[in-house]
Amino acid sequence: MGGTYTSGPWKVWRHDNKRCKGHAWLMVIHEVAPHVQAQKVCQMDDLYPEMSEEERQTILANASLIAAAPEMYALLERFVAWDDLRKLGAAPNRILDEIAESAKTTLAKARGGA
């Protein structure tokens, strides 16, 4: 696999279609800065009025999980680094506590929270 992924943080962006009530475009984006065009990470399925609430919620849940990917990747990197130190007998427990706290925040984001 080549290339690199778009740096985070990513967020779910929803744009409601003004001409077609109930229709919305859903993307995961990376905002570089305010007033700078965001970079599209991925295009999700559009949301249509005729979709069931369950279908809409599944699409939103998938988008939230994708948006949390950079933070999850960073947490895995930190955990692996901590584990390498642990094997050398030099891993402070406070670092593992920090990783656990970051994991709670990242899981909340993956579940659709902020």
Secondary structure, DSSP 8 states (H G I E B T S, - for coil): --S----S--EEEEEE-SSSTT-EEEEEEE--STTS--EEEEE---B-TTS-HHHHHHHHHHHHHHHTHHHHHHHHHHHHHHHHHHHTT---HHHHHHHHHHHHHHHHHHTT--
